[in-house]
Amino acid sequence: MQAHSLICLYLDYTMIRIETFGEYNRVVLLGERRNAFSRQLIERLSEVDCDKDLVITNEGPVFSAGLDLSVFLQSKDAVLEYLFSVHRLVKRFISCGGRVVVHVSGDVYGFGVEFLYFADYVVAQRENIKFSLQGVNFGVFPPYTIAIGRRLFSHGHLRVMLSREFDAKEASHFGIVSQIGQLELEKLFKPPPYLLGFVRPRHWLGAVVDDAVPYLYKLAEVGTREETRGRIRKFLGR
């Protein structure tokens, strides 16, 4: 990848690193807590300037572990507050002025998979990257997949996604991953933004993303049941 006139604006927020280039910003998830969407990570990502084109990638073996399961051990009100902070982040990325490209170089779990639905283009580094929505086994179901999955995927693909792990090759067949291999930003950012604006997937999602709101309330209810908390405690070793 060419260094597109790298400006020496290099910000390290512990959980993310922001690199500002001439044409785009690059956000690197640094692997803390396996890049789970903690309150702190959500706050950092919410501060990222996405009026320019944006590339999001990761260091380490995991792109994202998904939602922060430890939150579900707190009160139902705290869980709801957390889930709506996630929802605000989703809506912010849907409305970004620039194009959002995600380069996945590690395994992806739970909401990490759902986050990819709202990108313009997703590149998986290799075919054997693992994708999983199996938080549903804890009682923490994927709210955006349940709410708008039928608008994005075929019934058969949804059944696979909700029943087992799948790899990047399968994710490309489902439509989650756009490309497998090398990230070539020169080609991705070559078409003018005004032209891509007519076909960018995020725009129409803005009209339906609030369909997930009732499922956020349901997730807060199911996720704070004692049986669910018991599974989460066991998983977290608490």
C-alpha positions in Angstrom: 0.0 0.0 0.0 1.4 3.4 -1.0 2.0 6.0 1.7 -0.5 8.6 0.5 1.3 11.6 1.7 1.3 10.5 5.4 0.8 13.5 7.7 2.6 13.1 11.0 -0.6 13.0 13.0 -0.3 9.8 14.9 -2.7 9.4 17.8 -2.5 6.5 20.3 -5.6 6.1 22.5 -4.4 2.8 24.0 -7.2 0.8 22.4 -6.9 2.3 18.9 -4.2 4.0 16.9 -5.3 6.7 14.4 -3.1 7.4 11.3 -4.0 10.4 9.2 -3.1 10.2 5.5 -3.9 12.8 2.8 -6.9 11.0 1.4 -8.1 8.9 4.3 -7.8 8.1 8.0 -6.7 4.7 9.2 -7.9 3.3 12.6 -6.0 0.3 14.0 -7.6 -1.8 16.8 -4.7 -2.6 19.0 -5.9 -5.9 20.5 -6.7 -4.8 24.1 -9.3 -7.3 25.5 -9.4 -8.9 22.0 -11.0 -5.6 20.7 -14.3 -6.3 22.4 -16.6 -3.3 22.0 -16.2 -2.0 25.5 -17.6 1.4 26.6 -14.1 2.8 26.2 -13.6 1.4 22.7 -17.0 2.7 21.6 -16.1 6.1 23.0 -12.8 6.1 21.1 -14.4 5.0 17.8 -17.1 7.7 18.2 -14.5 10.3 18.2 -12.9 9.2 14.9 -13.4 11.7 12.0 -15.2 9.8 9.3 -15.9 12.8 7.0 -12.8 11.6 5.1 -12.6 8.0 3.8 -11.8 5.6 6.6 -10.0 2.3 6.9 -10.5 0.2 10.0 -8.2 -2.7 10.7 -6.7 -4.7 13.6 -3.4 -5.9 15.1 -3.2 -9.4 16.6 -5.2 -12.6 16.1 -8.7 -11.2 16.7 -10.4 -8.4 14.8 -13.1 -8.2 17.5 -14.5 -10.4 20.2 -17.9 -8.6 19.9 -19.9 -7.1 22.7 -18.3 -6.7 26.1 -20.0 -9.6 27.9 -19.0 -8.3 31.4 -21.5 -5.6 30.9 -24.3 -8.2 31.2 -23.3 -8.9 34.8 -24.3 -5.3 35.6 -27.9 -3.9 36.1 -30.4 -4.1 33.3 -30.4 -0.3 33.0 -26.6 -0.3 32.6 -26.9 -3.0 29.9 -29.5 -0.9 28.1 -27.4 2.2 28.3 -24.4 0.2 26.9 -26.5 -1.3 24.0 -27.8 2.1 23.0 -24.2 3.4 22.9 -23.5 0.6 20.5 -26.5 1.6 18.5 -25.4 5.2 18.3 -22.0 4.0 17.1 -23.7 2.0 14.3 -25.8 4.9 13.2 -22.8 7.2 13.2 -20.9 4.9 10.9 -23.9 4.5 8.6 -24.0 8.3 8.2 -20.2 8.8 7.7 -19.5 11.3 5.0 -16.5 9.3 3.7 -16.4 5.7 2.6 -15.7 3.1 5.3 -13.4 0.1 4.4 -12.7 -2.6 6.9 -9.6 -4.8 6.5 -10.1 -7.9 8.7 -6.8 -9.7 9.6 -8.1 -11.7 12.6 -11.1 -13.8 13.7 -14.4 -12.0 14.2 -17.1 -12.8 16.8 -20.6 -11.6 17.7 -21.1 -7.9 17.2 -17.7 -7.7 15.4 -19.4 -9.6 12.6 -22.5 -7.4 12.7 -20.3 -4.2 12.6 -19.1 -5.3 9.1 -22.7 -5.1 7.8 -22.4 -1.3 8.0 -19.2 -0.9 6.1 -19.0 0.0 2.4 -16.3 -2.7 1.7 -14.8 -5.5 3.7 -11.5 -7.2 2.8 -10.5 -10.4 4.7 -6.8 -11.0 4.7 -7.1 -14.7 4.1 -9.7 -17.4 3.6 -9.3 -19.2 6.9 -10.3 -16.2 9.1 -13.1 -17.4 11.4 -16.5 -15.7 11.8 -18.9 -16.6 14.6 -22.2 -15.4 16.0 -22.2 -18.1 18.7 -22.7 -15.7 21.5 -26.3 -16.8 21.0 -25.2 -19.9 23.0 -24.8 -17.7 26.0 -28.2 -16.1 25.5 -26.5 -13.0 24.0 -28.2 -13.1 20.6 -27.0 -10.8 17.6 -29.6 -8.1 17.6 -28.8 -6.6 14.1 -28.7 -10.0 12.5 -32.1 -10.8 13.9 -33.6 -7.4 13.1 -32.4 -6.8 9.6 -30.6 -10.0 8.6 -33.5 -11.0 6.2 -32.9 -7.8 4.3 -29.2 -8.6 3.9 -28.9 -12.4 3.5 -30.8 -15.4 2.2 -32.7 -17.6 4.6 -30.2 -20.4 4.0 -27.2 -18.2 4.7 -28.8 -16.9 7.9 -29.4 -20.4 9.2 -25.7 -21.2 8.7 -24.6 -17.9 10.3 -26.7 -18.5 13.4 -25.9 -22.2 13.8 -22.1 -22.5 13.4 -18.8 -20.8 12.8 -17.9 -20.0 9.2 -14.8 -18.9 7.4 -14.0 -15.8 5.2 -14.7 -17.8 2.0 -18.2 -18.6 3.2 -18.6 -15.0 4.5 -17.8 -13.8 0.9 -20.6 -16.0 -0.4 -23.0 -14.6 2.2 -22.1 -11.0 1.3 -20.4 -10.1 4.5 -16.9 -10.0 3.0 -16.4 -8.2 -0.3 -12.9 -9.5 -1.1 -10.3 -11.9 0.2 -6.6 -11.0 -0.2 -4.6 -7.9 -0.3 -6.0 -4.5 0.6 -5.6 -2.2 -2.4 -6.7 1.2 -1.4 -5.5 2.9 -4.6 -8.2 0.9 -6.5 -10.9 1.2 -3.8 -10.6 4.9 -3.4 -10.0 5.7 -7.1 -13.8 6.1 -8.1 -15.0 9.5 -7.0 -17.1 9.6 -3.8 -20.1 11.2 -5.6 -20.3 8.2 -8.0 -20.2 5.6 -5.2 -22.8 7.5 -3.3 -25.5 6.0 -5.5 -24.6 2.4 -4.7 -23.1 2.5 -1.1 -24.9 -0.1 1.1 -24.8 2.0 4.2 -27.2 4.6 3.0 -30.3 2.4 2.7 -29.4 0.8 6.1 -30.0 4.1 7.7 -33.7 3.7 7.0 -34.0 0.3 8.7 -31.4 0.2 11.4 -33.8 1.3 14.1 -35.7 -1.9 13.5 -33.1 -3.3 15.9 -34.3 -1.1 18.8 -36.9 -3.6 20.1 -34.3 -6.3 20.0 -31.9 -4.2 22.1 -34.6 -4.1 24.8 -35.1 -7.9 24.5 -31.4 -8.5 24.6 -31.1 -6.5 27.8 -33.9 -8.6 29.3 -32.5 -12.0 28.2 -28.9 -11.0 28.8 -29.5 -10.2 32.5 -31.4 -13.4 33.3 -29.6 -15.3 36.0 -29.2 -18.4 33.7 -27.5 -16.2 31.0 -25.3 -14.5 33.6 -24.3 -17.9 34.9 -23.1 -18.9 31.4 -21.3 -15.6 31.0 -19.6 -16.0 34.4 -18.4 -19.5 33.5 -17.1 -18.3 30.1 -15.3 -15.3 31.7 -14.0 -17.5 34.5 -15.7 -15.5 37.3 
